[in-house]
Amino acid sequence: MKVERYLGCLLFFLIVGCNEHKTKKVNTESVNSQLEIKDTVVVVKKKQFKALKSLAGYADTTFVRLADYSAGFAYDMRYATENNFLKSKVYDCAECYTRVKTAKALIAANTEFIQKGYKIKFYDCYRPNSVQYKMWEIVPNPQYVANPVKGSIHNKGGAVDITLVTLDGVELDMGTDFDFFGKRAYHDNMDLPQQILDNRKVLKETMEKHGFWSIRTEWWHYNLATASNDRIANFKWDCLDE
Ligand SMILES: [Zn+2]
């Protein structure tokens, strides 16, 4: 009898133990899948990358890597280097992600720029909310960095920091470097050489035509008008091998 009771207890323990393990696993899986549906991100592995993909069929709010859908852009992702106003590298690697609707508008604007002999060069695109916190830690001043609690349109995948380059990659003179904080960078500063005003005008007018609006104090920053109500995102891109 004692042996039978002992075996009974052992069997009971094994069943309960197994069930507990199983339940924990299911819970973990459901938490992970909840995280996954937060932001839909399409990642095309560079090693498998053969031809440029089409954006047709994706939801407007899906995140994509712009270079997978157009070869027409230039990039100088400053926050993946120390060549920025923070003097600090806050991205592990240089990538330009945006939501699909932002990517579509950028590609349309760039098609028009290319007809004029220019193309868009990116300084910054989507910025994970965790990186916004990192930047706020370095410069906790809302004049220069958006408060991460409220977030920036960059965190929503709807803002880009850009300039124009010729098709050979030569930068147009916009009067200041990217992230120059001062009157010389203001859109309403007309006290600048005509060539600089003309360069800013072609950038602004074309971007506005394709659904972007600017902010008065930064000639390089453009927000997609329909991005204001999108959610702040925090996915971090993988640094894939070439
Ligand atoms: Zn910006």
Boltz pocket constraint, residues with backbone or C-beta under 6 A from the ligand:
constraints:
  - pocket:
      binder: B
      contacts: [[A, 124], [A, 154], [A, 159], [A, 160], [A, 161], [A, 220], [A, 221], [A, 222]]
      max_distance: 6.0
